[in-house]
Amino acid sequence: MTPLRRRCLLTGLVLLTSLTVRSPAHATPGCVSSEPYVSGQGGYHTYRIPAVVRTRRGTVLAFAEGRRNGPGDSGDIDVVLRRSTDGGCTWGPLTVVAAGHGDTRGNPAPVVDPRTGAVVLVTCGNSGAVTEAQIMRGQVPPARGRRVFVQRSWDDGRRFTPPAEITAEVKRPGWRWYATGPGHAVALTRGPHAGRLLVPADHSTAPPAGSSDTGREARYYAGHALYSDDGGYTWHLGFVASAPDGVGDVNETSAAQLPGGRLYFNARDQYGAARGHRLDAYSSDGGTTLDRPYAPQPSLADVPVVQGSLLQLSGPGAPLLFSAPSVPTARRALAIWSSTDAGRTFTKLRTLSGRPAAYSDLVRLGPTTVGVLYETGTAHGFDRLEFHRLTSG
């Protein structure tokens, strides 16, 4: 290891091993955490599937699925939003960004365009009368199945354009299930593809001809990415992971751009035969192809089958962060891990609490401050969405 590499490594370790829960400088004094969404309030039975970004003006945008009639993944579901102008201590009124009107709208994947400052939001939807299982079995016509949409805000998240469908651009014929993220997407800031907006995603395929499978089996999940090089106006399909093999079943995926410019992907393994529940991969060409197939990530063996979030911090030796529950057999005890070797290994830094917990999303709030929006509760992991700040030093 070179002296420069050693100094960068030590800098990253000092920064992140000192993470504590405290108020950032721009937040209300004494503010440690807040609850932007509480299930049963605001006209919704349950709030789930957090996604969060910080705009160019410093506003924190907390997206979620507002599930009107129950906690399930299907039915009447809207994509909702609350804004915070004080670092996540207090929140403005709830607004509906993408209304289901009885159908399902969800899987928010927001990103801030680094060239214009616009907030670009990619979501998915389907008929509220169908389920994921029916879609995976091929029992749902395309018009009622999974479709993909994009929206844009030019005024710091106050208003969004109506959803514009991009399904034909990013979904191959024959794919059944389709899910963006969920969680924040990635804006590339380095290398030949700087300015690219990239959304990690997953899908399912149909069984081969003559198979006795229905398509509902977990081995038909696979990963892919979609990207835009013009601020979200036109979209393209990037890499598509190799055919499902039942060893690693790529499901919900997060991504981050590493300091050297490569992309790192970390995905939920949907009950594949590989040890552990996380898979990862890299791309050196902006998500067009993968450097290698998805492979198990053994240093995250404590994570159960669940979505997780990535965030690459900036600065010399700055680490890559990962958030997820930390009990292998249960969704509870949300924790933060860090990697100082570009995602090859992760070390757990701290556990926020021992309570039930599920999905999460990380956001950078300042030079030494990180926020995490996550599902948690007392009886189960989606009583509410909490927002916590972690500050080094």
RARAZI-V783529 format. One record per residue. RES is the residue in one small letter. SS is DSSP state (H for helix, E for strand, C for the rest). PHI is phi in degrees with one decimal (999 if undefined). NEAR is the number of other C-alpha atoms within 12 Angstrom. Layout:
RES/SS/PHI/NEAR
RES/SS/PHI/NEAR
This chain:
m/C/999/8
t/C/-72.5/8
p/H/-57.5/9
l/H/-64.5/12
r/H/-61.2/16
r/H/-65.6/16
r/H/-63.2/17
c/H/-62.8/23
l/H/-63.0/27
l/H/-65.1/20
t/H/-59.8/22
g/H/-63.5/31
l/H/-67.0/30
v/H/-62.5/22
l/H/-61.5/32
l/H/-91.4/35
t/H/-70.8/27
s/C/-98.6/20
l/C/-58.2/31
t/E/-133.5/25
v/E/-90.0/27
r/C/-157.5/27
s/C/-82.7/32
p/C/-69.3/31
a/C/-60.8/21
h/C/-90.7/23
a/C/-94.0/29
t/C/-59.5/20
p/C/-53.8/15
g/C/83.5/15
c/C/-78.9/23
v/C/-111.9/30
s/E/-152.0/30
s/E/-149.6/29
e/E/-128.0/31
p/E/-66.3/39
y/E/-135.5/43
v/E/-123.8/30
s/C/-58.5/31
g/C/93.5/21
q/C/-106.6/20
g/C/72.9/21
g/C/90.9/22
y/C/-124.0/28
h/C/-68.0/26
t/E/-145.7/35
y/E/-112.9/46
r/E/-143.9/51
i/E/60.5/52
p/E/-74.5/46
a/E/-150.3/50
v/E/-144.0/52
v/E/-138.2/48
r/E/-113.2/38
t/C/-77.5/34
r/C/-60.7/25
r/C/-85.7/23
g/C/93.5/24
t/C/-78.3/34
v/E/-92.6/43
l/E/-109.2/55
a/E/-106.9/56
f/E/-94.0/49
a/E/-161.2/52
e/E/-91.7/53
g/E/-96.3/51
r/E/-97.6/40
r/C/-69.8/33
n/C/-113.7/23
g/C/171.2/22
p/C/-82.3/25
g/C/-67.5/23
d/C/-80.9/31
s/C/-121.5/33
g/C/108.8/29
d/C/-83.1/34
i/E/-133.3/42
d/E/-110.4/42
v/E/-93.0/45
v/E/-119.0/44
l/E/-147.8/41
r/E/-129.5/39
r/E/-111.3/35
s/E/-130.3/35
t/C/-106.0/26
d/C/-127.8/28
g/C/77.4/42
g/C/92.4/42
c/C/-82.2/33
t/C/-129.4/28
w/C/-133.0/26
g/C/-74.4/22
p/C/-64.8/18
l/C/-70.7/30
t/E/-125.6/27
v/E/-96.0/33
v/E/-91.6/38
a/E/-136.7/39
a/C/-84.7/29
g/C/-77.1/29
h/C/51.3/21
g/C/97.9/22
d/C/-97.6/31
t/E/-99.9/37
r/E/-127.9/43
g/E/-173.9/51
n/E/51.8/48
p/E/-63.8/47
a/E/-134.3/49
p/E/-87.1/49
v/E/-155.9/52
v/E/-98.3/44
d/C/-66.9/35
p/C/-68.3/25
r/C/-86.9/21
t/C/-118.9/22
g/C/83.5/25
a/C/-66.3/33
v/E/-92.5/42
v/E/-108.1/49
l/E/-122.6/54
v/E/-109.0/55
t/E/-137.6/51
c/E/-124.7/45
g/E/-162.5/48
n/E/-158.6/41
s/C/-58.2/30
g/C/-71.4/31
a/C/-95.0/22
v/C/-121.5/30
t/C/-118.6/28
e/H/-59.7/34
a/H/-61.3/22
q/H/-65.2/27
i/H/-64.6/36
m/H/-65.9/33
r/C/-81.5/28
g/C/76.4/27
q/C/-95.9/21
v/C/-123.5/24
p/C/-66.1/21
p/H/-54.1/27
a/H/-64.9/18
r/H/-106.0/25
g/C/-88.8/36
r/C/-73.3/46
r/E/-130.7/39
v/E/-121.3/42
f/E/-135.3/41
v/E/-131.6/43
q/E/-136.1/34
r/E/-145.8/33
s/E/-124.6/29
w/C/-104.3/22
d/C/-122.2/20
d/C/67.7/30
g/C/86.9/41
r/C/-73.0/27
r/C/-136.3/25
f/C/-122.7/28
t/C/-66.7/23
p/C/-60.2/19
p/C/-61.1/29
a/E/-109.4/26
e/E/-78.2/26
i/C/-126.1/28
t/H/-54.7/32
a/H/-63.3/22
e/H/-80.7/24
v/H/-127.8/37
k/C/-124.7/36
r/C/-74.4/27
p/C/-57.6/19
g/C/97.6/24
w/C/-67.4/34
r/C/-106.3/38
w/C/-72.3/46
y/E/-157.1/45
a/E/-144.1/46
t/E/-86.0/47
g/C/56.5/50
p/C/-82.8/47
g/C/114.3/50
h/C/-60.4/48
a/C/-86.3/47
v/E/-122.7/51
a/E/-106.5/44
l/C/-74.3/38
t/C/-120.8/27
r/C/-135.0/22
g/C/85.1/19
p/C/-66.9/16
h/C/-106.9/26
a/C/-55.5/26
g/C/99.0/27
r/C/-67.4/38
l/E/-102.0/45
l/E/-127.1/53
v/E/-115.5/53
p/E/-72.3/58
a/E/-153.6/49
d/E/-141.7/47
h/E/-153.7/47
s/E/-127.3/44
t/C/-117.3/38
a/C/-84.6/32
p/C/-62.9/26
p/C/-66.3/14
a/C/-56.8/10
g/C/88.2/8
s/C/-74.8/10
s/C/-87.3/12
d/C/-68.9/18
t/C/-97.9/24
g/C/98.6/30
r/C/-79.5/26
e/C/-62.7/29
a/H/-61.5/33
r/H/-68.9/32
y/H/-92.5/39
y/E/-75.7/43
a/E/-153.8/43
g/E/-106.7/51
h/E/-161.4/46
a/E/-138.2/47
l/E/-125.3/46
y/E/-146.4/41
s/E/-134.4/35
d/C/-106.7/27
d/C/-131.0/22
g/C/76.9/32
g/C/95.4/38
y/C/-83.6/25
t/C/-125.3/25
w/C/-129.5/29
h/E/-135.7/28
l/E/-86.0/31
g/E/-89.8/31
f/E/-63.0/34
v/E/-125.9/35
a/C/-62.1/40
s/C/-60.2/28
a/C/-54.0/24
p/C/-56.2/32
d/C/-127.1/25
g/C/81.6/20
v/C/-89.3/28
g/C/-125.4/36
d/C/-101.6/42
v/E/-67.7/53
n/E/-123.6/44
e/E/-52.2/45
t/E/-131.6/49
s/E/-116.8/51
a/E/-141.8/52
a/E/-151.2/47
q/E/-91.9/43
l/C/-78.4/37
p/C/-55.3/27
g/C/-78.0/26
g/C/107.7/24
r/C/-68.3/32
l/E/-99.2/45
y/E/-116.4/45
f/E/-117.2/56
n/E/-131.1/50
a/E/-125.8/53
r/E/-69.7/46
d/E/-94.0/43
q/C/-84.1/38
y/C/61.0/28
g/C/-73.1/30
a/C/-80.8/21
a/C/-68.6/24
r/C/-68.6/25
g/C/87.8/31
h/C/-124.2/41
r/E/-125.8/45
l/E/-126.1/47
d/E/-143.0/43
a/E/-158.6/40
y/E/-129.9/36
s/E/-136.7/34
s/C/-101.5/25
d/C/-125.3/26
g/C/71.4/42
g/C/89.7/43
t/C/-72.7/27
t/C/-138.2/28
l/C/-99.6/27
d/C/-68.5/22
r/C/-153.8/20
p/C/-64.5/29
y/C/-56.3/38
a/E/-138.2/32
p/E/-60.2/33
q/C/-112.2/28
p/H/-68.5/22
s/H/-75.9/24
l/H/-112.1/39
a/C/-67.3/28
d/C/-77.3/32
v/C/-81.3/41
p/C/-77.8/33
v/C/-75.4/34
v/C/-168.6/41
q/C/-70.5/47
g/C/-141.3/51
s/E/-126.8/51
l/E/-116.7/48
l/E/-152.5/45
q/E/-90.6/42
l/C/-79.7/33
s/C/-110.8/28
g/C/113.3/19
p/C/-57.5/23
g/C/71.4/29
a/C/-64.6/33
p/C/-87.1/40
l/E/-95.6/44
l/E/-101.6/50
f/E/-140.1/51
s/E/-125.9/48
a/E/-178.2/50
p/E/-60.3/43
s/E/-126.4/39
v/E/-114.5/27
p/C/-57.4/21
t/C/-105.9/17
a/E/-154.4/23
r/E/-86.5/34
r/E/-159.7/36
a/E/61.6/34
l/E/-62.0/44
a/E/-133.1/42
i/E/-119.0/44
w/E/-110.6/38
s/E/-135.2/39
s/E/-130.1/34
t/C/-108.7/36
d/C/-128.3/26
a/C/63.0/34
g/C/88.9/37
r/C/-71.6/25
t/C/-138.6/23
f/C/-125.3/30
t/E/-124.6/29
k/E/-70.8/30
l/E/-94.9/28
r/E/-162.6/26
t/E/-109.0/28
l/C/-71.4/34
s/C/-166.7/26
g/C/-92.4/22
r/C/-72.5/27
p/E/-53.5/31
a/E/-157.7/41
a/E/-140.1/40
y/E/-72.5/50
s/E/-151.9/49
d/E/-149.8/51
l/E/-100.4/46
v/E/-145.9/47
r/E/-85.2/36
l/E/-103.3/38
g/E/-170.2/27
p/C/-56.5/21
t/C/-127.7/31
t/E/-126.8/34
v/E/-125.9/43
g/E/-112.8/50
v/E/-134.0/51
l/E/-103.0/47
y/E/-146.8/54
e/E/-79.1/46
t/E/-158.3/40
g/C/172.2/30
t/C/-101.1/17
a/C/-82.4/13
h/C/-150.9/22
g/C/-83.9/34
f/C/-139.4/38
d/C/-69.2/30
r/E/-163.9/39
l/E/-108.1/43
e/E/-105.0/44
f/E/-120.3/43
h/E/-118.2/43
r/E/-110.9/39
l/E/-119.2/41
t/E/-125.6/27
s/C/-77.9/26
g/C/98.1/18
